[in-house]
Amino acid sequence: MELRVRDGRAVLAGEDESGEREVDPHSLPLGADLAEALHEWAKVAEAVTRTETPQDGVANALIARRGKQLAIRIATVMNSQVSYTDPVSGELVSVDAPEQPEEPEHVAEPEPAPEPTPWGTGLTVSLITAAIVTVTVVSLSLGLGETSRWLALVANVLVVGGLAPSVWLGRKVPVWRWVAYGVVTGVVVAWLSLILTLL
């Protein structure tokens, strides 16, 4: 593949079955930025070569260097050798795709050791929570049961229904799981106590 300048436009020339063809960089999978950069470079190169003033060595060097940079970018994207014709000097320069650095072998990091379960503290929190919930549910049920047993039953269902989503979400959170265990235990103990009082 060869990078050339034709009428202020960059073209890429290559051989196929029908012979040599020149194509616009936009028709290749180079990316819009690279294709635009190629055309800008070609416009500047065309302008420098058309001036009637003596050629400026600095401008020529800049155009040659920019052309080589763009050819390297094309070689990298296309992963093949690219040559380009310097529009000022007419010299043909070939560049190879830079070698991709080998990716370092991924070393799996050891997983951190799980923290020990704080059984003593956790069970204490669960026990205190269970006691609070038991006393609260039993007191509410007995107080409402004096008015109507159906009202006490509805209140129990509403209290448990209100607590259920929070308990369900908290069951896997390291600290809150102990509170969730206490709430479940407290509700079960309260209901067993209420059933025993009815007998």
PyMOL commands that set and color helices and strands:
alter all, ss='L'
color gray80, all
select helices_A, chain A and resi 25-27+32-50+57-78+119-145+149-170+176-198
alter helices_A, ss='H'
color red, helices_A
select strands_A, chain A and resi 2-6+9-16+19-23+82-85+92-95
alter strands_A, ss='S'
color yellow, strands_A
deselect
rebuild
show_as cartoon
